[in-house]
Amino acid sequence: MRTSPWLGLTALCLPMLIVSMDVSVLFFAVPYIAADLSPSPAQQLWIFDVYGFVLAGLLLTMGSLADRVGHRRLLLLGAAGFSAASLLAAYATSASMLIGARALLAVAGATLMPSTLALIRHLFDDDAMRAKAISIWNAVLAGGVAVGPIISGLLLEHFWWGSVFLINVPFMVALMVVAPAVLPGDTAVPGRRVDAFSAVLILAAMLPIVAAIKNIAADGWSFSGVGLVAVGVCAATVFVWRQRRLADPVLDLRLLAERRFATSISANLVCMFALLGNSILMTQYLQSVLGLSPLRAALWSLAPSVVVGAVAPGAAAVAARVGRPAVIVSGLITSAIGFTVLATLTGVDSLVIVLVGATFVAAGIVAASAMIADYVVSVAPIDRAGATSGLLETSSELGGALGIAVLGSVVNAVFRMEFPTNLIGGEASRSLAGAVASLPGLAADQRGTVIAAAREAFVSGLGVAAWTAAAVLVVTAGLVWWSSRSDADRNLRSGGLSPLDRSPAYPRDSRPSA
């Protein structure tokens, strides 16, 4: 007898909660790790960055592999690998060992993320139920990033830094116990091939591009950053060329040739651009402008999550009445309104304003991204649900990296223009973090003047960055609306319905034609 698909969804939320938490769980642990393992500055950066780098480079390949070997099987292998890597990270005896363990965590995480979304496609045949399930999945994903620092802070108050990794193990063990009973095991396509060279090309494209984005955000434009982008673009070009010639490609490019699908992937990238960009701005504001402790800042940052938890399922219900395009456009505009609040009303002591603006941003993004994920999963051929989910997650990783890089760079550029260089030079005049770091070496009467000027300059930069994000969201909303209206007009003339409003767009046993 088939079990309830909602039990399966509950099981799938376990790995997503842990994988998303792992993105932010190190925020509070860094000082303890530094004291224990004594990493160099470069190693400390790699402890943070290697997880995102490897994850972004493997999502598409692992999604394709899941279609080949079965989504539940790869999910269980990933859970076992994630548990082992967590143990290795928790008991790491050197910075190099911790970096390697974080890389292994990313490899395992890359198997979990596309497998969970693909399994939701198999669990829920009804369009409305699947939309609600994906909304819940999306809310859990966003919630994990928010609660990660809080769980980390609470653990570090009572245990050693390795506990932030050990917390992963019981969740993954629970998944391995319940998954065989509640998740389908017959989703494999045994004849599917996974091209190894394509997997290498994806890594060669993603790793340099993500590294360049992070470097440009930290140090500005440089020849090395542009060179990394060029290497990534070249590898991506070869990847596309190879996919066009493979009988069994890792990525079916005919999906991207379909305008509605391509618009959805682009809109998802913009959603993550806004969400992660806002998160980094909010974190800096709460800690460095308002001067809150890391734990208090993390607790305040949870406030938007209360609203988001209700918005995600509600978006699916609204979409059933008015269609996905209306919800996606409304979500993007709502997020743009949130950024407008941040741009126009934020001062150096505006906790309530920042929380209200961040709530609008998060609520709008979660509503829009949930409907985008539902659409992308719905229109994908069912035998490529894993690969398509991997593409969606890859766009999320790229969007998040771009959001942090672009909006962070805007803030720093405005900061450098606004900060009075006659007060102090060097790193203190380049960013708020640099100004805060310089305070211990200043005279007591100079500290107040420098930090006040730095906070004012940062708030000015935050305003410009918020206007930038709002503009990007409004333009994206217009593109989504235009795409859906053009398709509706064409389908009205032909007597059909746009796949953006009804799903699936393609029969489950077919692939879209060019």
ZIHUGI-V233850 format. One record per residue. N is the residue number from 1. RES is the residue in three letters. SS is DSSP state (helix for helix, strand for strand, loop for the rest). NEAR is the number of other ideal C-beta (glycine too) atoms within 12 Angstrom. Layout:
# ZIHUGI-V233850
n-><N N>
res-><RES RES>
ss-><SS SS>
near-><NEAR NEAR>
This chain:
# ZIHUGI-V233850
n-><1 2 3 4 5 6 7 8 9 10 11 12 13 14 15 16 17 18 19 20 21 22 23 24 25 26 27 28 29 30 31 32 33 34 35 36 37 38 39 40 41 42 43 44 45 46 47 48 49 50 51 52 53 54 55 56 57 58 59 60 61 62 63 64 65 66 67 68 69 70 71 72 73 74 75 76 77 78 79 80 81 82 83 84 85 86 87 88 89 90 91 92 93 94 95 96 97 98 99 100 101 102 103 104 105 106 107 108 109 110 111 112 113 114 115 116 117 118 119 120 121 122 123 124 125 126 127 128 129 130 131 132 133 134 135 136 137 138 139 140 141 142 143 144 145 146 147 148 149 150 151 152 153 154 155 156 157 158 159 160 161 162 163 164 165 166 167 168 169 170 171 172 173 174 175 176 177 178 179 180 181 182 183 184 185 186 187 188 189 190 191 192 193 194 195 196 197 198 199 200 201 202 203 204 205 206 207 208 209 210 211 212 213 214 215 216 217 218 219 220 221 222 223 224 225 226 227 228 229 230 231 232 233 234 235 236 237 238 239 240 241 242 243 244 245 246 247 248 249 250 251 252 253 254 255 256 257 258 259 260 261 262 263 264 265 266 267 268 269 270 271 272 273 274 275 276 277 278 279 280 281 282 283 284 285 286 287 288 289 290 291 292 293 294 295 296 297 298 299 300 301 302 303 304 305 306 307 308 309 310 311 312 313 314 315 316 317 318 319 320 321 322 323 324 325 326 327 328 329 330 331 332 333 334 335 336 337 338 339 340 341 342 343 344 345 346 347 348 349 350 351 352 353 354 355 356 357 358 359 360 361 362 363 364 365 366 367 368 369 370 371 372 373 374 375 376 377 378 379 380 381 382 383 384 385 386 387 388 389 390 391 392 393 394 395 396 397 398 399 400 401 402 403 404 405 406 407 408 409 410 411 412 413 414 415 416 417 418 419 420 421 422 423 424 425 426 427 428 429 430 431 432 433 434 435 436 437 438 439 440 441 442 443 444 445 446 447 448 449 450 451 452 453 454 455 456 457 458 459 460 461 462 463 464 465 466 467 468 469 470 471 472 473 474 475 476 477 478 479 480 481 482 483 484 485 486 487 488 489 490 491 492 493 494 495 496 497 498 499 500 501 502 503 504 505 506 507 508 509 510 511 512 513 514>
res-><MET ARG THR SER PRO TRP LEU GLY LEU THR ALA LEU CYS LEU PRO MET LEU ILE VAL SER MET ASP VAL SER VAL LEU PHE PHE ALA VAL PRO TYR ILE ALA ALA ASP LEU SER PRO SER PRO ALA GLN GLN LEU TRP ILE PHE ASP VAL TYR GLY PHE VAL LEU ALA GLY LEU LEU LEU THR MET GLY SER LEU ALA ASP ARG VAL GLY HIS ARG ARG LEU LEU LEU LEU GLY ALA ALA GLY PHE SER ALA ALA SER LEU LEU ALA ALA TYR ALA THR SER ALA SER MET LEU ILE GLY ALA ARG ALA LEU LEU ALA VAL ALA GLY ALA THR LEU MET PRO SER THR LEU ALA LEU ILE ARG HIS LEU PHE ASP ASP ASP ALA MET ARG ALA LYS ALA ILE SER ILE TRP ASN ALA VAL LEU ALA GLY GLY VAL ALA VAL GLY PRO ILE ILE SER GLY LEU LEU LEU GLU HIS PHE TRP TRP GLY SER VAL PHE LEU ILE ASN VAL PRO PHE MET VAL ALA LEU MET VAL VAL ALA PRO ALA VAL LEU PRO GLY ASP THR ALA VAL PRO GLY ARG ARG VAL ASP ALA PHE SER ALA VAL LEU ILE LEU ALA ALA MET LEU PRO ILE VAL ALA ALA ILE LYS ASN ILE ALA ALA ASP GLY TRP SER PHE SER GLY VAL GLY LEU VAL ALA VAL GLY VAL CYS ALA ALA THR VAL PHE VAL TRP ARG GLN ARG ARG LEU ALA ASP PRO VAL LEU ASP LEU ARG LEU LEU ALA GLU ARG ARG PHE ALA THR SER ILE SER ALA ASN LEU VAL CYS MET PHE ALA LEU LEU GLY ASN SER ILE LEU MET THR GLN TYR LEU GLN SER VAL LEU GLY LEU SER PRO LEU ARG ALA ALA LEU TRP SER LEU ALA PRO SER VAL VAL VAL GLY ALA VAL ALA PRO GLY ALA ALA ALA VAL ALA ALA ARG VAL GLY ARG PRO ALA VAL ILE VAL SER GLY LEU ILE THR SER ALA ILE GLY PHE THR VAL LEU ALA THR LEU THR GLY VAL ASP SER LEU VAL ILE VAL LEU VAL GLY ALA THR PHE VAL ALA ALA GLY ILE VAL ALA ALA SER ALA MET ILE ALA ASP TYR VAL VAL SER VAL ALA PRO ILE ASP ARG ALA GLY ALA THR SER GLY LEU LEU GLU THR SER SER GLU LEU GLY GLY ALA LEU GLY ILE ALA VAL LEU GLY SER VAL VAL ASN ALA VAL PHE ARG MET GLU PHE PRO THR ASN LEU ILE GLY GLY GLU ALA SER ARG SER LEU ALA GLY ALA VAL ALA SER LEU PRO GLY LEU ALA ALA ASP GLN ARG GLY THR VAL ILE ALA ALA ALA ARG GLU ALA PHE VAL SER GLY LEU GLY VAL ALA ALA TRP THR ALA ALA ALA VAL LEU VAL VAL THR ALA GLY LEU VAL TRP TRP SER SER ARG SER ASP ALA ASP ARG ASN LEU ARG SER GLY GLY LEU SER PRO LEU ASP ARG SER PRO ALA TYR PRO ARG ASP SER ARG PRO SER ALA>
ss-><loop loop loop loop helix helix helix helix helix helix helix helix helix helix helix helix helix helix helix helix helix helix helix helix loop loop loop loop loop helix helix helix helix helix helix helix helix loop loop loop helix helix helix helix helix helix helix helix helix helix helix helix helix helix helix helix helix helix helix helix helix helix helix helix helix helix helix helix helix loop helix helix helix helix helix helix helix helix helix helix helix helix helix helix helix helix helix helix helix helix loop loop loop loop helix helix helix helix helix helix helix helix helix helix helix helix helix helix helix helix helix helix helix helix helix helix helix helix helix helix helix helix helix loop loop loop helix helix helix helix helix helix helix helix helix helix helix helix helix helix helix helix helix helix helix helix helix helix helix helix helix helix helix helix helix helix helix helix loop loop loop loop helix helix helix helix helix helix helix helix helix helix helix helix helix helix helix helix helix helix helix helix loop loop loop loop loop loop loop loop loop loop loop loop loop helix helix helix helix helix helix helix helix helix helix helix helix helix helix helix helix helix helix helix helix helix helix helix helix loop loop loop helix helix helix helix helix helix helix helix helix helix helix helix helix helix helix helix helix helix helix helix helix helix helix loop loop loop loop loop loop loop helix helix helix helix helix loop helix helix helix helix helix helix helix helix helix helix helix helix helix helix helix helix helix helix helix helix helix helix helix helix helix helix helix helix helix helix helix loop loop loop loop helix helix helix helix helix helix helix helix loop helix helix helix helix helix helix helix helix helix helix helix helix helix helix helix helix helix helix helix helix loop helix helix helix helix helix helix helix helix helix helix helix helix helix helix helix helix helix helix helix helix helix helix loop loop loop loop loop helix helix helix helix helix helix helix helix helix helix helix helix helix helix helix helix helix helix helix helix helix helix helix helix helix helix helix helix helix loop loop helix helix helix helix helix helix helix helix helix helix helix helix helix helix helix helix helix helix helix helix helix helix helix helix helix helix helix helix helix helix helix helix helix helix helix helix helix loop loop loop loop loop loop loop helix helix helix helix loop loop helix helix helix helix helix helix helix helix helix helix loop loop helix helix helix helix helix helix helix helix helix helix helix helix helix helix helix helix helix helix helix helix helix helix helix helix helix helix helix helix helix helix helix helix helix helix helix helix helix helix helix helix helix helix helix helix helix helix helix helix helix helix helix loop loop loop loop loop loop loop loop loop loop loop loop loop loop loop loop loop loop loop loop>
near-><5 14 18 17 26 20 19 37 37 28 39 45 36 37 50 45 36 45 50 39 37 47 41 36 44 41 35 31 41 28 18 25 36 21 15 21 28 16 27 15 14 14 25 24 24 27 37 31 30 36 41 43 37 35 44 44 40 43 48 46 42 46 47 44 39 47 43 30 29 31 48 37 30 42 51 33 29 46 42 27 33 46 34 25 41 37 27 28 42 31 22 32 17 20 29 20 25 40 33 24 39 43 31 33 47 41 35 41 46 49 45 55 50 49 51 56 50 53 47 50 50 37 37 34 19 19 29 23 26 38 41 31 41 47 44 39 48 49 41 38 45 47 34 35 44 43 34 38 38 31 38 39 32 22 29 30 19 12 19 20 33 31 28 40 43 28 34 45 30 20 32 40 24 22 40 29 18 26 39 19 20 28 39 31 20 15 32 25 26 14 12 28 20 32 26 16 22 33 34 21 33 44 35 27 36 42 34 30 36 41 34 33 39 35 28 30 33 27 22 21 19 15 14 18 26 19 19 28 29 18 25 32 21 19 28 29 17 21 33 24 17 27 32 20 15 23 13 23 34 43 42 38 26 23 35 29 20 30 26 41 39 26 40 44 41 33 48 44 38 44 49 45 44 56 47 41 46 51 37 41 45 47 35 37 39 34 28 34 36 30 22 22 17 29 23 21 31 32 22 29 43 30 26 35 32 22 29 43 27 22 38 41 28 27 41 37 21 27 39 26 15 18 32 52 37 27 42 48 36 31 46 47 31 35 49 37 31 42 46 28 31 41 34 21 24 38 22 25 19 26 25 17 28 40 32 26 39 46 36 38 49 45 40 47 58 49 46 48 50 47 50 48 55 49 47 54 50 43 43 46 32 34 31 41 44 53 49 46 50 48 46 51 50 43 37 46 44 41 38 43 39 38 40 39 35 33 44 42 33 35 45 39 26 29 38 28 17 28 37 20 19 11 25 26 16 18 23 32 26 32 32 44 26 27 42 25 20 27 25 14 17 21 14 12 8 20 21 16 22 34 32 23 28 43 32 27 36 42 37 30 38 48 36 32 41 42 26 34 51 37 26 34 44 26 23 39 36 23 28 42 27 21 33 35 23 20 31 25 14 19 20 14 11 11 7 15 21 31 35 41 33 27 37 31 33 26 17 21 11 17 26 25 13 12>
